[in-house]
Amino acid sequence: MPILTVQLNHPGAELPYKMGKGFSVRDGKVVREWNAAGSHHRKFIRSKGEYLSQHNAQPIKGSIMFWGEWEGNAWYTHVGGAHAYGIHEPFFSLQPRNHQNTDPYVFGPAFRYAVCKQRGRMHYLEPGSLILFGSSFGHGFALDTMMVVGSYQTAQEVSQTNASHYSDVYRQTTLEQLGATYLGAGPDSRHRLYSGKTWHQDPTFFSYTPCKPDTPDNAQTFPRVMFPFEGMQEWGFSSNPTGIKFISEGAASARNIWQTITEHVLSQGYSLGISIEEPR
Protein backbone atom coordinates (compact mmCIF):
# COMPACT_ATOMS: atom_id res chain seq x y z
CA MET A 1 0.00 0.00 0.00
CA PRO A 2 1.50 3.40 -0.95
CA ILE A 3 2.03 6.26 1.46
CA LEU A 4 -1.15 8.34 1.44
CA THR A 5 -2.22 11.87 2.36
CA VAL A 6 -5.74 11.88 3.77
CA GLN A 7 -8.19 14.60 4.79
CA LEU A 8 -10.35 13.26 7.65
CA ASN A 9 -13.30 15.48 8.52
CA HIS A 10 -15.01 15.21 11.89
CA PRO A 11 -17.85 17.32 13.37
CA GLY A 12 -16.58 20.81 14.13
CA ALA A 13 -19.22 22.20 16.46
CA GLU A 14 -18.49 23.28 20.04
CA LEU A 15 -21.20 22.50 22.61
CA PRO A 16 -22.94 25.71 23.77
CA TYR A 17 -22.71 26.39 27.49
CA LYS A 18 -25.92 25.50 29.32
CA MET A 19 -25.91 24.18 32.86
CA GLY A 20 -27.51 20.72 33.06
CA LYS A 21 -26.92 20.09 29.35
CA GLY A 22 -23.47 18.54 29.55
CA PHE A 23 -22.29 20.98 32.23
CA SER A 24 -22.41 20.67 36.01
CA VAL A 25 -20.68 22.03 39.11
CA ARG A 26 -18.05 20.12 41.06
CA ASP A 27 -16.06 21.50 44.01
CA GLY A 28 -17.45 24.94 43.20
CA LYS A 29 -16.16 24.87 39.61
CA VAL A 30 -17.94 24.26 36.31
CA VAL A 31 -17.26 20.90 34.64
CA ARG A 32 -17.84 20.07 31.01
CA GLU A 33 -18.89 16.46 31.50
CA TRP A 34 -17.74 13.44 29.52
CA ASN A 35 -19.61 13.70 26.23
CA ALA A 36 -22.80 11.65 26.20
CA ALA A 37 -24.15 13.05 22.93
CA GLY A 38 -24.50 11.14 19.70
CA SER A 39 -21.90 13.31 18.00
CA HIS A 40 -18.37 14.42 18.78
CA HIS A 41 -17.57 18.06 19.63
CA ARG A 42 -14.48 20.22 19.25
CA LYS A 43 -13.10 22.00 22.31
CA PHE A 44 -10.94 25.08 22.81
CA ILE A 45 -8.35 23.56 25.16
CA ARG A 46 -5.72 24.83 27.59
CA SER A 47 -2.97 22.37 28.50
CA LYS A 48 0.73 22.18 29.26
CA GLY A 49 3.06 21.01 26.54
CA GLU A 50 5.84 21.80 24.12
CA TYR A 51 5.56 23.98 21.04
CA LEU A 52 7.65 25.46 18.25
CA SER A 53 7.35 29.15 17.43
CA GLN A 54 9.06 28.49 14.08
CA HIS A 55 9.78 25.34 12.14
CA ASN A 56 13.51 25.31 12.89
CA ALA A 57 13.21 26.65 16.46
CA GLN A 58 13.86 24.69 19.64
CA PRO A 59 10.83 23.49 21.64
CA ILE A 60 9.40 25.79 24.30
CA LYS A 61 7.69 24.29 27.35
CA GLY A 62 4.64 26.02 28.71
CA SER A 63 0.88 26.33 28.69
CA ILE A 64 -0.70 26.33 25.25
CA MET A 65 -4.17 26.77 23.78
CA PHE A 66 -5.51 24.84 20.83
CA TRP A 67 -8.60 23.36 19.20
CA GLY A 68 -8.95 19.60 19.51
CA GLU A 69 -10.88 16.60 20.76
CA TRP A 70 -11.14 15.52 24.38
CA GLU A 71 -14.40 13.76 25.20
CA GLY A 72 -13.61 13.16 28.86
CA ASN A 73 -14.23 15.56 31.73
CA ALA A 74 -12.78 19.07 31.73
CA TRP A 75 -12.82 22.13 33.93
CA TYR A 76 -14.66 24.84 32.04
CA THR A 77 -14.30 28.61 32.02
CA HIS A 78 -17.01 30.43 30.11
CA VAL A 79 -15.63 33.43 28.24
CA GLY A 80 -18.17 33.92 25.45
CA GLY A 81 -15.38 34.84 23.06
CA ALA A 82 -15.78 35.64 19.42
CA HIS A 83 -14.47 32.22 18.38
CA ALA A 84 -15.25 29.84 21.26
CA TYR A 85 -17.77 29.70 24.08
CA GLY A 86 -15.18 28.81 26.68
CA ILE A 87 -11.88 27.24 27.69
CA HIS A 88 -11.57 23.55 28.57
CA GLU A 89 -8.85 22.19 30.85
CA PRO A 90 -8.98 18.38 30.59
CA PHE A 91 -8.73 16.18 33.66
CA PHE A 92 -9.23 12.45 33.97
CA SER A 93 -12.09 11.03 35.98
CA LEU A 94 -14.54 8.20 35.35
CA GLN A 95 -17.27 10.12 37.19
CA PRO A 96 -19.32 10.43 35.11
CA ARG A 97 -18.12 8.14 32.34
CA ASN A 98 -20.20 8.39 29.20
CA HIS A 99 -19.94 6.53 25.91
CA GLN A 100 -17.94 8.82 23.60
CA ASN A 101 -14.26 8.14 22.88
CA THR A 102 -11.40 10.56 22.12
CA ASP A 103 -9.95 9.95 18.65
CA PRO A 104 -7.58 11.35 17.52
CA TYR A 105 -5.87 11.54 20.89
CA VAL A 106 -3.12 14.19 20.99
CA PHE A 107 -2.05 13.77 24.62
CA GLY A 108 0.92 11.87 26.00
CA PRO A 109 4.10 10.62 24.30
CA ALA A 110 2.60 10.38 20.78
CA PHE A 111 -0.58 11.22 18.93
CA ARG A 112 -2.89 8.20 18.51
CA TYR A 113 -5.54 7.35 15.92
CA ALA A 114 -7.64 4.24 16.44
CA VAL A 115 -11.04 4.17 14.82
CA CYS A 116 -12.73 7.28 13.35
CA LYS A 117 -13.65 6.66 9.67
CA GLN A 118 -11.17 3.77 9.60
CA ARG A 119 -12.27 1.63 6.69
CA GLY A 120 -10.91 0.46 3.36
CA ARG A 121 -7.47 1.90 2.66
CA MET A 122 -7.49 3.60 6.08
CA HIS A 123 -6.76 0.15 7.55
CA TYR A 124 -3.47 0.01 5.65
CA LEU A 125 -1.72 3.36 6.07
CA GLU A 126 2.03 3.01 5.92
CA PRO A 127 4.51 4.96 8.09
CA GLY A 128 5.05 8.35 6.48
CA SER A 129 1.39 8.73 5.58
CA LEU A 130 -0.21 12.05 6.50
CA ILE A 131 -3.63 12.53 8.11
CA LEU A 132 -5.19 16.00 8.22
CA PHE A 133 -7.85 15.95 10.94
CA GLY A 134 -10.23 18.87 10.87
CA SER A 135 -13.68 20.21 10.03
CA SER A 136 -15.15 21.74 6.90
CA PHE A 137 -17.21 24.88 7.16
CA GLY A 138 -18.88 26.95 4.45
CA HIS A 139 -15.72 28.66 3.28
CA GLY A 140 -12.90 26.28 4.09
CA PHE A 141 -11.24 23.43 5.93
CA ALA A 142 -10.24 24.06 9.56
CA LEU A 143 -7.22 21.98 10.55
CA ASP A 144 -6.95 20.89 14.20
CA THR A 145 -4.49 17.96 14.06
CA MET A 146 -1.63 17.16 11.69
CA MET A 147 -0.60 13.53 12.17
CA VAL A 148 2.36 11.89 10.46
CA VAL A 149 2.01 8.12 10.82
CA GLY A 150 5.07 6.84 12.63
CA SER A 151 4.13 3.27 13.54
CA TYR A 152 1.13 1.08 14.26
CA GLN A 153 -0.09 -2.02 16.06
CA THR A 154 -2.80 -4.29 14.72
CA ALA A 155 -5.89 -4.82 16.83
CA GLN A 156 -4.70 -8.35 17.58
CA GLU A 157 -1.32 -7.08 18.80
CA VAL A 158 -3.02 -4.56 21.08
CA SER A 159 -5.31 -7.25 22.47
CA GLN A 160 -2.54 -9.82 22.95
CA THR A 161 -0.58 -7.39 25.13
CA ASN A 162 -3.75 -6.09 26.82
CA ALA A 163 -2.79 -2.62 25.58
CA SER A 164 0.27 -2.63 27.82
CA HIS A 165 2.10 -0.17 25.54
CA TYR A 166 -0.45 2.55 26.28
CA SER A 167 -1.32 4.63 29.33
CA ASP A 168 -4.26 3.87 31.58
CA VAL A 169 -5.77 7.21 30.65
CA TYR A 170 -5.66 6.42 26.93
CA ARG A 171 -6.94 2.91 27.50
CA GLN A 172 -9.93 4.12 29.51
CA THR A 173 -10.63 7.23 27.42
CA THR A 174 -10.48 5.51 24.03
CA LEU A 175 -9.74 1.78 23.83
CA GLU A 176 -12.22 0.58 26.45
CA GLN A 177 -14.83 2.86 24.89
CA LEU A 178 -14.52 0.94 21.62
CA GLY A 179 -15.68 -2.39 23.05
CA ALA A 180 -14.20 -5.41 21.27
CA THR A 181 -12.49 -3.42 18.51
CA TYR A 182 -9.13 -3.63 20.31
CA LEU A 183 -9.71 -5.41 23.62
CA GLY A 184 -11.30 -8.68 24.61
CA ALA A 185 -11.33 -12.13 23.07
CA GLY A 186 -12.21 -11.14 19.50
CA PRO A 187 -10.56 -7.89 18.41
CA ASP A 188 -11.41 -6.50 14.98
CA SER A 189 -8.97 -8.04 12.50
CA ARG A 190 -8.75 -4.97 10.27
CA HIS A 191 -8.16 -2.04 12.60
CA ARG A 192 -4.78 -0.53 13.30
CA LEU A 193 -3.85 1.68 16.21
CA TYR A 194 -1.61 4.30 14.62
CA SER A 195 0.96 6.33 16.58
CA GLY A 196 2.17 9.64 15.24
CA LYS A 197 5.78 10.46 14.48
CA THR A 198 7.07 13.03 16.98
CA TRP A 199 9.38 16.03 16.56
CA HIS A 200 11.89 14.27 18.81
CA GLN A 201 11.99 11.39 16.33
CA ASP A 202 12.24 13.55 13.21
CA PRO A 203 12.36 17.38 13.44
CA THR A 204 11.80 17.67 9.68
CA PHE A 205 8.50 15.76 9.43
CA PHE A 206 6.38 15.34 12.55
CA SER A 207 2.91 15.46 14.08
CA TYR A 208 1.57 18.65 15.65
CA THR A 209 -1.52 20.63 16.51
CA PRO A 210 -1.77 24.32 15.57
CA CYS A 211 -1.68 26.24 18.85
CA LYS A 212 -0.81 29.53 20.51
CA PRO A 213 0.89 30.29 23.83
CA ASP A 214 -1.42 30.77 26.79
CA THR A 215 -1.55 34.56 27.09
CA PRO A 216 -4.35 36.89 28.25
CA ASP A 217 -5.07 37.86 24.63
CA ASN A 218 -5.21 34.26 23.42
CA ALA A 219 -7.38 33.28 26.39
CA GLN A 220 -10.10 35.39 24.79
CA THR A 221 -10.14 32.55 22.21
CA PHE A 222 -8.95 32.46 18.63
CA PRO A 223 -10.22 30.80 15.44
CA ARG A 224 -9.09 27.51 14.02
CA VAL A 225 -6.45 27.71 11.32
CA MET A 226 -8.37 27.82 8.05
CA PHE A 227 -7.60 26.66 4.53
CA PRO A 228 -10.07 28.24 2.09
CA PHE A 229 -11.59 25.98 -0.53
CA GLU A 230 -10.80 28.59 -3.14
CA GLY A 231 -7.08 29.04 -3.71
CA MET A 232 -6.06 25.49 -2.82
CA GLN A 233 -7.73 23.70 -5.69
CA GLU A 234 -4.64 21.55 -6.28
CA TRP A 235 -5.61 19.53 -3.20
CA GLY A 236 -9.35 19.79 -3.56
CA PHE A 237 -10.25 19.75 0.11
CA SER A 238 -13.62 18.12 0.70
CA SER A 239 -16.44 20.28 2.03
CA ASN A 240 -18.39 17.32 3.42
CA PRO A 241 -19.07 17.70 7.18
CA THR A 242 -17.67 14.22 7.89
CA GLY A 243 -15.79 11.61 5.93
CA ILE A 244 -12.42 10.98 4.33
CA LYS A 245 -10.78 12.12 1.12
CA PHE A 246 -7.53 10.77 -0.28
CA ILE A 247 -5.61 13.80 -1.48
CA SER A 248 -2.46 12.23 -2.89
CA GLU A 249 -0.16 9.21 -2.93
CA GLY A 250 3.57 8.97 -2.41
CA ALA A 251 6.16 9.94 0.19
CA ALA A 252 7.35 13.05 -1.65
CA SER A 253 3.81 14.36 -2.03
CA ALA A 254 3.08 13.84 1.68
CA ARG A 255 6.19 15.78 2.68
CA ASN A 256 5.44 18.59 0.20
CA ILE A 257 1.88 18.95 1.49
CA TRP A 258 3.11 18.87 5.09
CA GLN A 259 5.66 21.60 4.31
CA THR A 260 3.13 23.85 2.55
CA ILE A 261 0.52 23.48 5.29
CA THR A 262 3.08 24.04 8.04
CA GLU A 263 4.29 27.25 6.38
CA HIS A 264 0.67 28.43 6.17
CA VAL A 265 0.03 27.59 9.85
CA LEU A 266 3.11 29.54 10.99
CA SER A 267 2.40 32.48 8.67
CA GLN A 268 -1.05 32.85 10.25
CA GLY A 269 0.53 33.40 13.67
CA TYR A 270 0.09 29.92 15.08
CA SER A 271 2.74 27.78 16.75
CA LEU A 272 3.20 24.03 16.38
CA GLY A 273 2.14 22.03 19.45
CA ILE A 274 4.42 18.99 19.30
CA SER A 275 3.79 17.42 22.72
CA ILE A 276 0.82 17.81 25.08
CA GLU A 277 0.66 16.54 28.65
CA GLU A 278 -1.80 13.77 29.33
CA PRO A 279 -4.73 14.80 31.52
CA ARG A 280 -4.24 13.86 35.17
N, C-alpha and C positions, 0 to 999 in steps of 0.2 A: 504494500500500500504506500503511495507516495506521501510526502510531507504536504500537509494541507493548511490553508488559511481559511478560517471559518468565522462568520459572523453569527453569534448566538444571541437572539433577542429574548429578553424576559420582561415581565410586566414592570413598568417604570413608575407606577403610582406610589406616592407616600400616603400612609394612613392619616386622615385628618384627626386632630386631637379632640376627643370627646370622652370625658370620664365615664367609665362603665362600658365603653365600646372598644375594648382592647387596652384600656388604661385604668390603673387603680393606684392606690396610695399604700406605700409600705414604709414603715419607720419615718413617717412624716415627709416622704419624698414620692414624687410621681414615678410610676413604673409603666413602661410600655411592655405589656405582657407578651409572652411567647405567642407567636401568631397562630390563631385558631381559624383563620379565614380560609376560604377555598382557593385563594390566590396569593402569590408572593407579593411583598412590598419592598420598595427601596427605602433605605434609611440614610439620613445625614448623620455621620458617625464621628465621634471624637474618641481617639485611642492613642496610646503610646506606640512608637515605632521608630523606624529609620526611613529617611527619605533623601533623595538627591535633588538639589536645587538646579543642577545642570547635568547633562548626560555624563560628562567626564569628571564631575566633582566627587569628592569623598562623602560617604554617608554621614548624615547628621541625625543624632538621636534626639527625640523630643515628642511632644504631643502634636498629632496631626488631625486634620479633618478631611473627610472624604465621603463620597457616596458609595454605598455597597449594600450587601445583603447580610443580615444577621437576624434570624428568626427566633432566637431565644429572647430572654428577658433583658431589658436595658433600662437604666435610669434615664429619665426624660426631662429635658428643660424646654418648655414652650417659649419660642421667641417670635413666632409669627413673622418670620423674615420674608423677603421678597421671593426667595427661591426654595425655602423649606419651612415646614411648620415648626420644627424644633430640632434639638440636638439629642442624639442617642449615645449613651455610654454603656456598651455591652457589659453584662456580668453574667456569670453562669449559675443557674439555679434550676432545679427541676420542679419548683413550685411557683406557678403552675407549669406543667409540661403539656403542651399541645402538640398537634400532629405535624405541623410544617417542619421541614428540614432546611438547613442552610447550605446552598450549593449554587455558585462556587463559594468556597470557604477560604478567605484570604488571611486568616489568623494563624499564628504559629510559625514553625520553621519553613513551611513551603505552602503555596497556594494548593488547594485540592479541588478537583472536579470529579463528581461521582455519578451523576444520574440525569440531570436536566437535559431533555431533548436528545438523550444518547440513544441513537438508533442508526442502523445502516452503517455508513462509513465512519460515523462517530465512535463506533466500537473499536476502530482500528487505527486511531491516530498514532503516528510515529513520533518519537522524540524529535523536537525541532518544529513540530506543527504549532500553529498560532491560533489561539481562540480569542476573539474579541467579544467579551460579554458586555451587553448594554441594552438600551431601550430605544425604540424608534418613536419619534413624535412627528407632528405634522411637517416640520421643516428639516428634520435631520436625525442622525443617529447619535445618541448620547452614550459615550463609552464610560463604563465604570470599572472594568477589570481587564487588563491585558495579561493573558497567560500564555507563556511559552512552555509547551510540554517538555518536561525534563525526563520523566520516567513514569512507569505505571506498574500496577499489580492487577492481575486478573481477579475476578470475584472469588474464584476458587482459592487463589493464594491468600487473599484477605481472610477468607473463612478458615482455611487450614491453620493459620497463625492466630486466629481469634482477634484479628486486627491489632496485634501486639506492636506493630510499627507506628501506631497512631495514638494520639493523646486521648485520655478519657473524655475530655471536653468534646473533641471532634467525634469520637465514637458515639457519645450520647446525643450530640446536637444533630448529627447527620446520619451515620451508619445505622444506628438502632432505629432511627425514624423510617428507614427504608425497608423494614421488615426482612424478608429472606433474600433481598437482592444481593447482599454481601455477607450476611451472618446467618447462622443456623445450618441445618443439615443439607439444604438444597439451594446453594447460592446460584444466582442467574449466571449461566455459562457465557454470556456475551459481554457483560459489562466489565469495564476497566475503571479502576480508581487511578486517575491521573494526578501526578504531582508536578507543580510548576518548577521550571528552572529558576534559580535565584541569582541575584546580582553577585553574591559571594562565589557562586559556581562559574559564572561567566559575565563579567561586567560589560560585555559588548552586546548581549542578547539575553534578556531576562524578563521575568514577570514583574508587574507593578500595578498599582492603582493610582490614577491621577488624584493628587491631594494638594493641600495647602497647609502651611504651619498654623498651629492653633494660636491665633492672635485675636484681640478684641474685634478688629474689623472682620476677620473671617468667621468669627463666631456669630455674626449676623447672617450667616449662611451665604453660599455662593452657588451658581448654577453648575450643572454637570458639563464636562467638556463636550462640545458639540461638533459633529462633522456634518455639514449641510449636504443634502442629497444633490443639490446642484453644485457643480464645481468639482465633484469627485466621481464623475461618471465612469472613470476607468475601473473603479471597483464595484460600482453598482450596488451600494448598500441597500439592503431590503428595508422597506417601510412597513412590513408586517409587524403587528404588535408582539407576536411571539413566533418562534421558529428558528430554523437554521438556514444559512446560505453559504455555500462553498464559493469563496471569492477567487482562489487561485490554487495551483499546485506547484510544488517544487521548493527546495530549500532556499534558493536565491530569492525567489519571489516573497517568501515569508519574511526574510530578513529585510528586504527592501520596503515592504509594507510596514514592518515594525519600525524601521528607521524614519519613514515619512510621518507616521502617526506620532511617534515620540517627539519629533521636531515640532509638530503642530501643538501637542500637549504643552510643551515647554514654552512655546512662543505665546500661548494664551495665558501665561502667568501661573501655570500649575507646576507642582513638583511631582516627583515620581516616588510613590510610597513603595519601598522594596521589602519591608518587613514590618509586620504589625503584631503586637503582643496578643497572645491568646487571652480571651476574657477569663477572669478569675472568679 
